[in-house]
Amino acid sequence: MPIGVRHLARIVALQTLFELEFAANSPDSVLERTLKVKALSGDGASFAGELVHGVLDNKEQLNGIIKRFATLFPVDQLAPMDRN
């Protein structure tokens, strides 16, 4: 079964956010490179960008939500993949 455009966009966003955990690169440059690797453009690329920038713009609020529900570990001690 082929992967849908929005599914692929979510993969791109997750990979971009994961890389940003470890590298002080520009979010836009990481996103652009990941979009090229995954051959995603148009609406899919726009959706991936919205996801990445939405997470980065609302990181504090999202970490607060995670903290409320993941009570056994501080957010900064969660595995990067789990946090993302």
DSSP file (Angstrom, degrees, kcal/mol; ACC not computed):
  #  RESIDUE AA STRUCTURE BP1 BP2  ACC     N-H-->O    O-->H-N    N-H-->O    O-->H-N    TCO  KAPPA ALPHA  PHI   PSI    X-CA   Y-CA   Z-CA
    1    1 A M              0   0    0      0, 0.0     2,-0.0     0, 0.0     0, 0.0   0.000 360.0 360.0 360.0 127.6    0.0    0.0    0.0
    2    2 A P        -     0   0    0      0, 0.0     2,-0.3     0, 0.0     0, 0.0  -0.347 360.0-110.9 -69.7 148.7    1.5    3.4   -1.0
    3    3 A I        -     0   0    0      1,-0.1     2,-0.0    -2,-0.0     0, 0.0  -0.631  34.1-123.0 -78.9 133.7    2.2    6.0    1.7
    4    4 A G     >  -     0   0    0     -2,-0.3     4,-2.4     1,-0.1     5,-0.2  -0.294  20.6-111.0 -73.1 162.2   -0.1    9.0    1.5
    5    5 A V  H  > S+     0   0    0      1,-0.2     4,-2.3     2,-0.2     5,-0.1   0.902 117.6  47.8 -61.7 -44.6    1.3   12.5    1.1
    6    6 A R  H  > S+     0   0    0      2,-0.2     4,-2.1     1,-0.2    -1,-0.2   0.871 110.6  52.4 -68.4 -35.3    0.2   13.6    4.6
    7    7 A H  H  > S+     0   0    0      2,-0.2     4,-1.9     1,-0.2    -2,-0.2   0.938 111.3  46.7 -62.8 -46.4    1.7   10.5    6.1
    8    8 A L  H  X S+     0   0    0     -4,-2.4     4,-2.5     1,-0.2    -2,-0.2   0.873 109.2  55.2 -63.4 -37.5    5.0   11.2    4.4
    9    9 A A  H  X S+     0   0    0     -4,-2.3     4,-2.5     1,-0.2    -1,-0.2   0.887 106.6  50.6 -62.8 -39.1    4.8   14.8    5.5
   10   10 A R  H  X S+     0   0    0     -4,-2.1     4,-2.5     2,-0.2    -1,-0.2   0.882 109.5  51.0 -66.5 -37.3    4.5   13.6    9.1
   11   11 A I  H  X S+     0   0    0     -4,-1.9     4,-2.7     2,-0.2     5,-0.2   0.936 110.7  48.6 -62.8 -46.6    7.5   11.4    8.7
   12   12 A V  H  X S+     0   0    0     -4,-2.5     4,-2.4     1,-0.2    -2,-0.2   0.920 111.8  49.4 -59.1 -45.4    9.5   14.3    7.3
   13   13 A A  H  X S+     0   0    0     -4,-2.5     4,-2.8     2,-0.2     5,-0.2   0.926 112.0  47.7 -61.7 -45.6    8.4   16.5   10.2
   14   14 A L  H  X S+     0   0    0     -4,-2.5     4,-2.4     1,-0.2    -2,-0.2   0.921 112.7  48.3 -63.1 -44.2    9.4   13.9   12.8
   15   15 A Q  H  X S+     0   0    0     -4,-2.7     4,-2.2     2,-0.2    -1,-0.2   0.892 112.7  49.3 -63.3 -39.1   12.8   13.3   11.2
   16   16 A T  H  X S+     0   0    0     -4,-2.4     4,-2.0    -5,-0.2    -2,-0.2   0.945 112.8  45.8 -64.6 -48.8   13.4   17.0   11.0
   17   17 A L  H  X S+     0   0    0     -4,-2.8     4,-0.8     1,-0.2    -2,-0.2   0.876 111.5  53.4 -63.5 -37.5   12.5   17.6   14.7
   18   18 A F  H >X S+     0   0    0     -4,-2.4     3,-1.0    -5,-0.2     4,-0.5   0.932 109.2  48.0 -63.2 -46.2   14.6   14.6   15.7
   19   19 A E  H >X S+     0   0    0     -4,-2.2     4,-1.6     1,-0.2     3,-1.5   0.885 104.9  59.6 -62.3 -37.9   17.6   15.9   13.9
   20   20 A L  H 3< S+     0   0    0     -4,-2.0    -1,-0.2     1,-0.3    -2,-0.2   0.718  93.5  67.2 -65.5 -19.6   17.1   19.4   15.5
   21   21 A E  H << S+     0   0    0     -3,-1.0    -1,-0.3    -4,-0.8    -2,-0.2   0.804 114.6  27.5 -64.4 -29.2   17.4   17.7   19.0
   22   22 A F  H << S+     0   0    0     -3,-1.5     2,-0.4    -4,-0.5    -2,-0.2   0.601 117.4  54.3-113.0 -16.4   21.1   17.0   18.2
   23   23 A A     <  -     0   0    0     -4,-1.6     2,-0.5     2,-0.1    -1,-0.1  -0.956  66.1-138.8-128.0 141.7   22.3   19.6   15.8
   24   24 A A        +     0   0    0     -2,-0.4     2,-0.1    -3,-0.1    -4,-0.1  -0.172  59.4 136.5 -89.0  41.9   22.2   23.4   16.0
   25   25 A N        -     0   0    0     -2,-0.5    -2,-0.1    -6,-0.2     3,-0.0  -0.424  66.5 -88.4 -84.7 163.1   21.2   23.7   12.4
   26   26 A S     >  -     0   0    0      1,-0.1     4,-2.3    -2,-0.1     5,-0.2  -0.536  31.0-134.0 -68.4 131.7   18.5   26.0   11.0
   27   27 A P  H  > S+     0   0    0      0, 0.0     4,-2.6     0, 0.0     5,-0.2   0.887 106.2  52.8 -54.6 -39.1   15.1   24.3   11.1
   28   28 A D  H  > S+     0   0    0      1,-0.2     4,-2.5     2,-0.2     5,-0.2   0.881 108.5  48.5 -67.4 -37.1   14.4   25.4    7.5
   29   29 A S  H  > S+     0   0    0     -3,-0.2     4,-2.1     2,-0.2    -1,-0.2   0.902 113.7  46.7 -70.3 -38.9   17.7   24.0    6.2
   30   30 A V  H  X S+     0   0    0     -4,-2.3     4,-2.5     2,-0.2    -2,-0.2   0.931 114.5  47.9 -65.6 -44.6   17.1   20.6    7.9
   31   31 A L  H  X S+     0   0    0     -4,-2.6     4,-2.7    -5,-0.2    -2,-0.2   0.926 110.6  51.1 -61.7 -45.6   13.5   20.6    6.6
   32   32 A E  H  X S+     0   0    0     -4,-2.5     4,-1.8     1,-0.2    -1,-0.2   0.915 112.2  46.5 -59.9 -44.1   14.5   21.5    3.1
   33   33 A R  H  X S+     0   0    0     -4,-2.1     4,-2.3     1,-0.2    -1,-0.2   0.914 112.9  48.8 -65.4 -42.5   17.1   18.7    3.0
   34   34 A T  H  X S+     0   0    0     -4,-2.5     4,-2.2     1,-0.2    -2,-0.2   0.886 108.6  53.9 -66.4 -38.3   14.7   16.1    4.4
   35   35 A L  H  <>S+     0   0    0     -4,-2.7     5,-2.4     1,-0.2     4,-0.5   0.893 109.5  48.8 -61.0 -39.9   12.0   17.2    1.9
   36   36 A K  H ><5S+     0   0    0     -4,-1.8     3,-0.9     3,-0.2    -2,-0.2   0.926 110.1  50.3 -66.0 -44.2   14.5   16.6   -0.9
   37   37 A V  H 3<5S+     0   0    0     -4,-2.3    -2,-0.2     1,-0.3    -1,-0.2   0.897 116.5  41.2 -61.0 -40.5   15.5   13.2    0.4
   38   38 A K  T 3<5S-     0   0    0     -4,-2.2    -1,-0.3    -5,-0.2    -2,-0.2   0.454 106.9-128.4 -87.3  -1.3   11.9   12.1    0.7
   39   39 A A  T < 5 +     0   0    0     -3,-0.9     2,-0.5    -4,-0.5    -3,-0.2   0.918  54.2 153.8  53.2  48.6   11.0   13.7   -2.7
   40   40 A L      < +     0   0    0     -5,-2.4     2,-0.2    -6,-0.1    -1,-0.2  -0.924   8.4 149.3-111.3 129.8    8.1   15.6   -1.1
   41   41 A S    >>  +     0   0    0     -2,-0.5     3,-1.1     4,-0.0     4,-0.6  -0.808  39.9  25.8-142.8-176.8    6.9   18.9   -2.5
   42   42 A G  H 3> S-     0   0    0      1,-0.3     4,-2.2    -2,-0.2     5,-0.2  -0.278 123.7  -2.6  62.5-135.6    3.7   20.9   -2.9
   43   43 A D  H 3> S+     0   0    0      1,-0.2     4,-2.5     2,-0.2    -1,-0.3   0.851 135.1  55.2 -60.6 -36.5    1.0   20.5   -0.3
   44   44 A G  H <> S+     0   0    0     -3,-1.1     4,-2.4     2,-0.2    -1,-0.2   0.915 108.5  47.2 -64.1 -42.9    3.0   17.8    1.4
   45   45 A A  H  X S+     0   0    0     -4,-0.6     4,-2.3     2,-0.2    -2,-0.2   0.898 112.1  50.7 -65.3 -40.2    6.0   20.0    1.9
   46   46 A S  H  X S+     0   0    0     -4,-2.2     4,-2.3     2,-0.2    -2,-0.2   0.917 110.6  49.0 -62.7 -43.3    3.8   22.8    3.1
   47   47 A F  H  X S+     0   0    0     -4,-2.5     4,-2.3     2,-0.2    -2,-0.2   0.918 110.3  50.6 -64.0 -43.5    2.1   20.5    5.6
   48   48 A A  H  X S+     0   0    0     -4,-2.4     4,-2.5     1,-0.2    -1,-0.2   0.913 110.9  50.0 -59.9 -42.8    5.5   19.2    6.9
   49   49 A G  H  X S+     0   0    0     -4,-2.3     4,-2.7     1,-0.2     5,-0.3   0.896 108.8  51.5 -63.0 -41.0    6.6   22.8    7.3
   50   50 A E  H  X S+     0   0    0     -4,-2.3     4,-2.3     2,-0.2    -1,-0.2   0.911 111.4  48.4 -61.5 -42.2    3.5   23.7    9.3
   51   51 A L  H  X S+     0   0    0     -4,-2.3     4,-2.3     2,-0.2    -2,-0.2   0.947 113.8  45.3 -63.5 -49.3    4.1   20.7   11.6
   52   52 A V  H  X S+     0   0    0     -4,-2.5     4,-2.5     1,-0.2    -2,-0.2   0.950 118.2  41.7 -60.8 -51.1    7.7   21.5   12.2
   53   53 A H  H  X S+     0   0    0     -4,-2.7     4,-2.6     1,-0.2    -1,-0.2   0.840 112.2  56.0 -69.6 -31.8    7.2   25.3   12.8
   54   54 A G  H  X S+     0   0    0     -4,-2.3     4,-1.2    -5,-0.3    -1,-0.2   0.917 110.4  44.8 -63.7 -42.7    4.0   24.6   14.9
   55   55 A V  H  < S+     0   0    0     -4,-2.3     3,-0.3     2,-0.2    -2,-0.2   0.945 115.7  46.5 -65.5 -47.8    6.0   22.3   17.2
   56   56 A L  H >< S+     0   0    0     -4,-2.5     3,-0.9     1,-0.2     4,-0.2   0.886 113.2  49.1 -64.0 -38.7    8.9   24.8   17.5
   57   57 A D  H 3< S+     0   0    0     -4,-2.6    -1,-0.2     1,-0.2    -2,-0.2   0.753 121.5  34.8 -71.4 -23.9    6.6   27.8   18.0
   58   58 A N  T 3X S+     0   0    0     -4,-1.2     4,-2.7    -3,-0.3     5,-0.2   0.039  78.3 124.2-118.9  25.1    4.6   26.0   20.7
   59   59 A K  H <> S+     0   0    0     -3,-0.9     4,-2.8     1,-0.2     5,-0.2   0.883  73.9  50.0 -57.3 -44.6    7.4   23.9   22.3
   60   60 A E  H  > S+     0   0    0     -4,-0.2     4,-1.9     2,-0.2    -1,-0.2   0.931 113.5  45.4 -61.6 -46.2    6.9   25.3   25.9
   61   61 A Q  H  > S+     0   0    0      2,-0.2     4,-1.7     1,-0.2    -2,-0.2   0.911 114.1  49.2 -64.4 -42.6    3.2   24.6   25.8
   62   62 A L  H  X S+     0   0    0     -4,-2.7     4,-2.5     1,-0.2    -2,-0.2   0.901 109.1  52.2 -64.7 -40.8    3.7   21.1   24.3
   63   63 A N  H  X S+     0   0    0     -4,-2.8     4,-2.7    -5,-0.2    -1,-0.2   0.869 106.7  54.7 -63.3 -34.9    6.3   20.3   26.9
   64   64 A G  H  X S+     0   0    0     -4,-1.9     4,-1.7     2,-0.2    -1,-0.2   0.891 108.8  47.4 -63.4 -39.7    3.8   21.3   29.6
   65   65 A I  H  X S+     0   0    0     -4,-1.7     4,-1.4     2,-0.2    -2,-0.2   0.923 112.5  48.7 -67.0 -44.6    1.2   18.9   28.2
   66   66 A I  H  X S+     0   0    0     -4,-2.5     4,-3.2     1,-0.2     3,-0.4   0.927 109.5  53.4 -60.3 -44.3    3.8   16.1   28.0
   67   67 A K  H  < S+     0   0    0     -4,-2.7    -1,-0.2     1,-0.2    -2,-0.2   0.870 105.5  54.5 -59.1 -38.4    4.9   16.8   31.6
   68   68 A R  H  < S+     0   0    0     -4,-1.7    -1,-0.2     1,-0.2     3,-0.2   0.858 120.7  29.2 -64.0 -35.7    1.3   16.5   32.8
   69   69 A F  H  < S+     0   0    0     -4,-1.4     2,-0.9    -3,-0.4    -2,-0.2   0.715 114.5  58.4-102.2 -24.3    0.8   13.1   31.3
   70   70 A A    ><  +     0   0    0     -4,-3.2     3,-0.8    -5,-0.2    -1,-0.2  -0.637  64.5 158.6-103.8  73.2    4.4   11.6   31.4
   71   71 A T  T 3   +     0   0    0     -2,-0.9    -1,-0.2     1,-0.2    -4,-0.1   0.626  58.1  66.6 -77.9 -14.4    4.7   12.0   35.2
   72   72 A L  T 3  S+     0   0    0     -3,-0.2    -1,-0.2     1,-0.1    -2,-0.1   0.735 106.1  35.3 -80.4 -21.1    7.5    9.4   35.7
   73   73 A F  S <  S-     0   0    0     -3,-0.8    -1,-0.1    -6,-0.1     5,-0.1  -0.989  82.9-114.5-134.6 140.0   10.2   11.3   33.8
   74   74 A P    >>  -     0   0    0      0, 0.0     3,-2.0     0, 0.0     4,-0.6  -0.432  38.2-113.2 -63.6 149.3   11.0   15.0   33.4
   75   75 A V  G >4 S+     0   0    0      1,-0.3     3,-1.3     2,-0.2     8,-0.1   0.873 116.4  56.0 -54.9 -41.3   10.6   16.0   29.8
   76   76 A D  G 34 S+     0   0    0      1,-0.3    -1,-0.3     7,-0.0     7,-0.0   0.618 104.8  54.2 -71.4  -9.5   14.3   16.6   29.3
   77   77 A Q  G <4 S+     0   0    0     -3,-2.0    -1,-0.3     2,-0.1    -2,-0.2   0.473  84.7 105.0 -99.5  -4.3   15.0   13.0   30.3
   78   78 A L  S << S-     0   0    0     -3,-1.3    -3,-0.0    -4,-0.6     5,-0.0  -0.448  87.8 -94.7 -70.6 149.0   12.6   11.4   27.8
   79   79 A A     >  -     0   0    0      1,-0.1     4,-2.7    -2,-0.1     3,-0.4  -0.399  36.0-118.2 -60.2 140.5   14.2    9.8   24.8
   80   80 A P  H  > S+     0   0    0      0, 0.0     4,-2.3     0, 0.0    -1,-0.1   0.860 114.1  51.8 -53.1 -38.8   14.4   12.2   21.9
   81   81 A M  H  4 S+     0   0    0      2,-0.2   -63,-0.0     1,-0.2    -2,-0.0   0.907 111.6  46.9 -66.2 -39.7   12.1   10.1   19.7
   82   82 A D  H  4 S+     0   0    0     -3,-0.4    -1,-0.2     1,-0.2    -4,-0.0   0.912 112.2  50.2 -66.2 -41.7    9.5    9.8   22.5
   83   83 A R  H  <        0   0    0     -4,-2.7    -2,-0.2     1,-0.3    -1,-0.2   0.894 360.0 360.0 -64.1 -40.0    9.6   13.5   23.2
   84   84 A N     <        0   0    0     -4,-2.3    -1,-0.3    -5,-0.3    -2,-0.2   0.488 360.0 360.0 -75.4 360.0    9.2   14.3   19.5
